[in-house]
Amino acid sequence: EANRVDYAGLKSFDFIVIQGLNNLSSGLTAELHTALDGGSNVMLFPPENTEQMQWTDWLKSLGTSNITASDNGDFQTNGLNTSDELFANVFEKIPRNLDLPKVKRYYRMQNPGGGRARSLITLSNGDPFVTVQQIGKGNLYVSAVPLSDAWSNFQRHAIFVPIMLRMSFFSKQEFPLCAWVGEDNMVKVNSEIKSGEKGLRLTKEKFEMVPEYYARNSENYISDGKQISEAGLYELKDGNGVA
């Protein structure tokens, strides 16, 4: 229940799910903004009660021009945006006839995020089913349906758990698992790493080099300048010897 949540503590969570709330108070939305700015991901599932739903004002402040509930019907999701970075390295091969959730009713979102939101799943009529919008260092995900059998089978569908897991782990701050030897890679590193007076060092056994260091938009990157020729695990340390 919303009144039992420590709003100030939300920013400490990597993934926040809002489900079925009729109203998002000013205190809650303020803390959600703080969490998003800091890199948390937020997933919003709307309530079933269309007449008492009041959180649309918050989405409108983020650029969504209008939100209305559709009539009952038989709608089909037919588009999974597998090229989106959320799904990177998730699918080896997409089945030609991929089974996707079926929808009986949904919330129409016009111009979500002022055009900045991306559709992760779309309906056959082109309306968004699940959207994502970057806010600060985090991501705001919005579902067009509540978690209710009266609206869709999304929550019971095989794709639901993998998508939710990916949303919970995905972050602009996540680091690549590897880089290719022989390429001039720009690799994101921990934001706590600083170049330091003595510079950074990449080491592996007897090998040691000073990588090139770049700071962009409060994020840190290094490049080996194609100096590494042997695959393996390399340790990065700053000028104070901190990994």
BELZIGI-V525565 format. One record per run of one state. SS is the DSSP state (@ for helix, = for strand, . for the rest). FROM is the first residue (numbers start at 1). LEN is the number of residues. Records with the same first field share a line. If there is no record, write none. Layout:
SS=FROM-LEN / FROM-LEN
This chain:
.=1-1 / 5-2 / 13-2 / 20-6 / 39-2 / 46-10 / 62-4 / 70-5 / 81-4 / 88-14 / 104-3 / 111-1 / 116-2 / 124-4 / 136-2 / 144-8 / 153-1 / 157-1 / 170-17 / 190-11 / 205-2 / 210-2 / 217-2 / 224-11 / 238-6
@=2-3 / 7-6 / 26-13 / 56-6 / 85-3 / 112-4 / 154-3 / 158-12
==15-5 / 41-5 / 66-4 / 75-6 / 102-2 / 107-4 / 118-6 / 128-8 / 138-6 / 152-1 / 187-3 / 201-4 / 207-3 / 212-5 / 219-5 / 235-3
